Amino acid sequence: MSALNELTASQVVRAIEDGRTTCEAVTRACLERIALREPQVGAWEYLDPAQTIEEARALDAGPRRGPLHGVPFGVKDIIDTADMPTGYGSPIFAGHRPAADAACVALSRRAGALLLGKTVTTEFANITPGRTRNPLDLTRTPGGSSSGSGAAVADAMVPLAIGTQTTGSTTRPASFCGVIGYRPTWGHLRTAGTMEASGSLDTLGILARSVDDVVLYRDVLLGVPPELVHALDAAPRIGFCRTPFWNQLEPYTRDLLEGAAAALAGAGASVREFELPSHFAQLTEAHRWISGFEMSRNLAWVVDRRWDQVSEAFRNGRLTDGLGCTFDRYRQMLELAERCRLELDARLADVDILLAPAAAGEAPEGWLPIPHPWVYMIWTVAHVPTITLPVFTGPNRMPVGAQLIARRHEDRRLFACAKWVQSRLV
């Protein structure tokens, strides 16, 4: 058996059920990995090892609690926890103690999962980065804003972590850190107790090391009995979507995606070009004005009372955009987004999934705000489910993800196709 901290969540569950290990042993293995690597990676905002070990022992002493019994997990520090501080990535809320767990934390604990700690996020899950480094190359960004969650899973500190996505905050860290990142159909997973950035766009995100773990964790967060994803009866119908921004990708990313499309066709998939109408490029502007308008209202208290404690990049970017956005412009952008969603629903009826880029290329060096948000932004606005698979390697031996997209509410079809695609590309 692999080192306990390297097991996937599904493997942890089976190992504990079979008596090959204990909740405490798995927890200690994860904490030992954190103690070794956290000074370099900086994935965690809050940890309490003594409390965590005590909770693991309680799980071992009692009956099996649920489908994630004994699985350690982390949550992004914009998600409320009753027994740990939640700071929203800002010094304004340092030491803030919520009164209750967010819905996703409560559902995880109900299923027997063990909360290891809070993972680092960017300021208010926006643009100004935290201290987290990419565990595969400490000179490079892990991707924001679910940076700590992506890095913790990639570095085998924890098998599962919850992030969020308003722009690309699950997709991007998954691609940069070489893990699986799932963004559900908008509205499927409850966000109660999670800081709202832009409610018209926000979702939870799951970061894991296997598709099966994503499937299991999604069912837990839905509050439904877990159900396996069955193999496809036939090879999938794949639309190869270059997006309106194809020429802005790194040349090697274009080559990798074109090679993947050819390989999947060679493996039996029906692969065809899938071109988005030109007006879908306007979804980047829709995202800008919708997210800015909503964030600036959601953070009204901060804007009015703590403006000087907000980073310059956030003040002069999305907040200033939002404060200057008229309601008429906001409404027009909402209407554009909904028209594109309905059009995309109709166009996706002829394919099972789309194959598209997850990032422009490898994780950049340094920690400046990450360019090219359009790669994932249009799918976020479209409310469609997406999954990023770590199937490529760039010229610097860093991961580059492929993004698969399905029609709204077809998340389980997305999972089945993702397993088929990953098995043919890895």
Buried (B, 14 or more C-beta within 10 A) or exposed (E): EEEBBBBBBBBBBEBBEEEEBBBBBBBBBBBBBBEEBBEEBBBBBBBBBEEBBEBBBEBBEEEEBBBBBBBBBBBBBBBBBBEBBBBBBBEBBEEEEBEEBBBBBBBBBBBBBBBBBBBBBBBBBBBBBBEBBBBBBEEBBBBBBBBBBBBBBBBBBBBBBBBBBBBBBBBBBBBBBBBBBBBBBBEBBBBEBBBBBBBBBBBBBBBBBBBBBBBBBBBBBBEEEBEEBEEBEEBBBBBBBBBBBEEBBBEBBBEBBEEBBEBBBEBEBBBEEBEBEEEBBBBBBBBBBBBBBBBBBBBEEBBEEBEEEBBEBBBEBBBEBBBEBEEEBBEBBBEBBBEBBEBBBEBBEEBBBBBBBBBBBBBBEEBEBBEBBBBBBBBBBBBBBBBBBBBBBBEEEBBBBBBBBBBBBBBBBBBBBBBBBBEBBE
